[in-house]
Amino acid sequence: MKNKLALCLTLFLISVKPALVWSQTIDEVYTKYIAALGGRENLDAIQTMQMEWVNTKGQRQIVYLSRPNLALYLLTDTASNMMVKVCNNGGMSCLSDKKIVGTDTSFRLQFTRSSGKPSFFANRLISYKDNGYKIFLQGEDIIEGKRCFVVQLELDKKSYDLYYIDADTYRVIMSQTRYLSGPDGAQTYYSDYRQVNGVWFPFTVEDSGSSLNNSKKTYTYMKANVPMDKKMFVCPSL
């Protein structure tokens, strides 16, 4: 009899727990998510970021970010031991093929392309309102044994992002871009969160299903509010 009561109680708790988690609205989940990152005030206080990581080919990469949409990427070419520069300014990207020193921009332009809506944070969910995106609470899922809220970020009529937010910590542990036609994007996992200027950033970012060159990032450092000359982000003209 006791075993039957225990079994009934267990089944009841299993059935009730998802309902308790699901009782939250998308606004409540998003508010707790921002708070878990460090709060809106700390997020807004970060105006620039400098980050470094080493990819699976042993190439050292450095990125400089400046609000609202400037980005500069430096990549060490292991074959020639030279640095190449990729910058993003107002949605246009350009790539150099010559060694650069400091903020020198006297390199040859290889290509230009549209890169969509640039975002200071790589995670588009943080500033979804600024870009006019819409978010929805799609449901729940279990990711690596953790109960997660599944938040859908509507990008356009061709694709959308899914963010899996841990129901206990309110941190994103996985994300994926899905397309209405064609294969889905790689699943990206986030871990090893560390605090930088009051904001929690994942220091390990790993893709499942992407190319080996970009499958994993392990950041060696992240620095916030580093002084930057805006000229360093300017792409050269043809």
C-alpha positions as CSV (number, residue, x, y, z in Angstrom):
1,M,0.0,0.0,0.0
2,K,2.8,2.4,0.9
3,N,4.6,1.6,-2.3
4,K,1.4,2.5,-4.3
5,L,1.0,5.8,-2.4
6,A,4.7,6.7,-3.0
7,L,4.3,5.9,-6.7
8,C,1.1,8.0,-7.0
9,L,2.9,10.9,-5.2
10,T,5.9,10.7,-7.5
11,L,3.6,10.7,-10.6
12,F,1.7,13.6,-9.2
13,L,4.9,15.7,-8.6
14,I,6.2,14.9,-12.1
15,S,2.9,16.1,-13.6
16,V,2.8,19.2,-11.5
17,K,6.4,20.5,-11.8
18,P,6.2,21.3,-15.5
19,A,2.9,23.1,-14.9
20,L,4.6,25.2,-12.2
21,V,7.5,26.1,-14.5
22,W,5.1,26.7,-17.5
23,S,3.0,29.1,-15.4
24,Q,5.4,32.0,-16.1
25,T,4.9,34.3,-19.0
26,I,7.4,35.3,-21.6
27,D,7.8,38.7,-19.9
28,E,8.5,37.1,-16.6
29,V,11.1,34.7,-18.1
30,Y,12.8,37.5,-20.1
31,T,12.9,39.8,-17.0
32,K,14.5,37.0,-14.9
33,Y,16.9,36.2,-17.8
34,I,18.2,39.8,-17.9
35,A,18.5,39.9,-14.1
36,A,20.5,36.7,-14.2
37,L,22.9,38.2,-16.7
38,G,23.6,41.1,-14.3
39,G,20.7,43.4,-14.8
40,R,19.9,46.0,-17.5
41,E,21.9,48.7,-15.8
42,N,25.1,46.7,-16.0
43,L,24.4,45.6,-19.5
44,D,23.8,49.2,-20.7
45,A,27.0,50.3,-18.9
46,I,29.2,48.2,-21.2
47,Q,30.1,50.4,-24.2
48,T,33.0,48.4,-25.6
49,M,34.3,44.8,-25.4
50,Q,37.6,43.2,-26.2
51,M,37.8,39.4,-26.3
52,E,40.4,36.8,-27.3
53,W,40.1,33.1,-28.0
54,V,42.0,30.3,-29.8
55,N,40.1,28.2,-32.3
56,T,40.6,24.5,-33.0
57,K,43.3,25.2,-35.7
58,G,45.3,27.0,-33.1
59,Q,44.6,30.4,-34.6
60,R,44.4,33.3,-32.1
61,Q,41.4,35.6,-32.7
62,I,40.7,38.9,-31.1
63,V,37.4,40.8,-31.4
64,Y,36.8,44.5,-30.6
65,L,33.2,45.6,-30.2
66,S,31.8,49.2,-29.8
67,R,28.2,50.2,-29.4
68,P,25.9,50.3,-31.2
69,N,27.1,48.1,-34.1
70,L,30.9,48.3,-34.7
71,A,33.0,45.1,-34.7
72,L,36.6,44.4,-35.6
73,Y,38.1,40.9,-35.9
74,L,41.8,40.0,-36.0
75,L,42.8,36.6,-37.0
76,T,46.3,35.1,-36.8
77,D,47.1,33.0,-39.9
78,T,49.2,30.1,-38.7
79,A,50.7,29.5,-42.1
80,S,52.1,33.0,-42.6
81,N,52.1,34.2,-39.0
82,M,50.3,37.3,-40.2
83,M,47.2,39.0,-38.9
84,V,44.1,39.7,-41.1
85,K,41.5,42.2,-40.2
86,V,37.7,41.9,-40.7
87,C,35.6,44.9,-39.7
88,N,31.9,45.5,-39.6
89,N,30.5,49.0,-39.9
90,G,26.8,49.7,-40.4
91,G,26.1,46.2,-41.7
92,M,29.0,46.1,-44.2
93,S,31.9,43.7,-43.7
94,C,35.4,43.9,-45.3
95,L,38.4,41.6,-45.1
96,S,42.1,42.5,-45.4
97,D,44.8,40.2,-46.6
98,K,47.8,42.1,-45.4
99,K,49.6,42.3,-42.1
100,I,48.4,45.2,-39.9
101,V,50.0,47.0,-37.1
102,G,47.9,48.6,-34.4
103,T,45.0,50.5,-36.1
104,D,46.6,50.7,-39.6
105,T,43.9,50.4,-42.3
106,S,46.1,50.5,-45.4
107,F,45.2,47.0,-46.5
108,R,43.6,45.8,-49.7
109,L,39.9,45.1,-49.7
110,Q,39.0,41.5,-50.6
111,F,35.2,41.6,-50.4
112,T,32.2,43.4,-49.1
113,R,28.9,41.9,-48.1
114,S,25.8,42.7,-46.2
115,S,25.8,41.2,-42.7
116,G,22.2,42.0,-41.6
117,K,21.5,43.9,-38.5
118,P,24.7,44.2,-36.4
119,S,24.3,43.7,-32.7
120,F,26.7,44.7,-29.9
121,F,26.0,41.4,-28.1
122,A,26.4,38.3,-30.1
123,N,23.2,37.1,-28.4
124,R,20.4,38.8,-30.3
125,L,17.9,38.0,-27.5
126,I,19.4,40.6,-25.2
127,S,18.6,43.5,-27.4
128,Y,15.7,42.1,-29.4
129,K,13.5,45.2,-28.9
130,D,16.2,47.5,-30.4
131,N,16.1,45.5,-33.7
132,G,12.3,45.1,-33.8
133,Y,12.3,41.4,-33.2
134,K,9.5,39.5,-31.5
135,I,9.8,36.8,-28.8
136,F,7.5,34.0,-27.8
137,L,7.5,31.4,-25.1
138,Q,7.4,28.2,-27.2
139,G,7.3,25.7,-24.4
140,E,9.8,23.6,-22.4
141,D,12.5,21.1,-23.1
142,I,15.2,19.1,-21.3
143,I,18.7,20.0,-22.4
144,E,21.6,18.1,-20.9
145,G,19.4,17.0,-18.0
146,K,18.2,20.6,-17.2
147,R,14.7,21.9,-17.6
148,C,14.7,24.8,-19.9
149,F,12.3,27.5,-21.2
150,V,12.3,27.5,-25.0
151,V,12.1,31.2,-26.1
152,Q,11.6,31.8,-29.8
153,L,13.1,35.0,-31.4
154,E,11.3,35.9,-34.6
155,L,14.0,37.3,-37.0
156,D,12.2,37.5,-40.4
157,K,9.9,35.4,-42.6
158,K,12.7,33.0,-43.4
159,S,14.2,32.1,-40.0
160,Y,14.0,32.3,-36.2
161,D,16.2,31.6,-33.2
162,L,15.5,29.3,-30.3
163,Y,17.1,30.0,-26.9
164,Y,17.0,27.4,-24.2
165,I,17.0,29.1,-20.8
166,D,17.8,27.1,-17.7
167,A,14.7,27.2,-15.5
168,D,16.9,27.3,-12.4
169,T,19.7,29.8,-13.3
170,Y,17.9,31.7,-16.1
171,R,21.0,31.5,-18.2
172,V,21.1,30.4,-21.9
173,I,22.6,27.0,-22.2
174,M,21.8,26.3,-25.9
175,S,20.6,28.2,-28.9
176,Q,19.8,27.4,-32.5
177,T,18.8,29.2,-35.7
178,R,16.0,27.4,-37.7
179,Y,15.0,28.0,-41.2
180,L,11.6,27.6,-42.7
181,S,13.2,26.0,-45.7
182,G,16.5,24.2,-45.7
183,P,18.6,22.6,-42.9
184,D,18.6,24.0,-39.4
185,G,21.7,25.8,-38.1
186,A,24.2,24.3,-35.6
187,Q,23.2,23.9,-32.0
188,T,25.4,26.3,-29.9
189,Y,26.1,25.4,-26.2
190,Y,27.1,28.0,-23.6
191,S,28.9,27.2,-20.4
192,D,31.6,28.4,-17.9
193,Y,29.8,31.7,-17.2
194,R,32.1,34.4,-15.6
195,Q,31.4,37.9,-14.5
196,V,32.9,40.8,-16.4
197,N,32.0,44.3,-15.2
198,G,29.0,43.0,-13.4
199,V,27.7,41.0,-16.5
200,W,27.9,37.2,-16.8
201,F,29.4,36.0,-20.1
202,P,29.9,32.3,-21.2
203,F,33.6,31.7,-21.6
204,T,33.0,28.4,-23.5
205,V,30.9,28.4,-26.7
206,E,30.6,25.2,-28.7
207,D,28.8,24.4,-31.9
208,S,27.4,21.0,-32.7
209,G,27.2,20.3,-36.4
210,S,29.3,23.2,-37.7
211,S,32.7,23.1,-39.4
212,L,35.7,21.9,-37.3
213,N,37.3,25.4,-37.7
214,N,34.7,27.1,-35.6
215,S,33.4,24.2,-33.5
216,K,34.5,25.6,-30.2
217,K,35.6,28.9,-28.6
218,T,37.4,29.0,-25.3
219,Y,37.9,32.6,-24.4
220,T,41.2,33.5,-22.8
221,Y,40.0,36.9,-21.6
222,M,37.2,39.4,-21.9
223,K,37.6,43.1,-21.1
224,A,34.8,45.7,-20.9
225,N,34.9,49.4,-21.6
226,V,38.3,49.4,-23.2
227,P,39.2,52.8,-24.8
228,M,38.8,52.4,-28.6
229,D,39.4,54.8,-31.5
230,K,36.4,54.6,-33.9
231,K,38.8,54.9,-36.8
232,M,40.0,51.4,-36.3
233,F,36.5,50.1,-37.4
234,V,36.6,52.0,-40.7
235,C,36.7,49.8,-43.8
236,P,39.0,51.0,-46.6
237,S,37.6,52.1,-49.9
238,L,38.2,50.2,-53.2
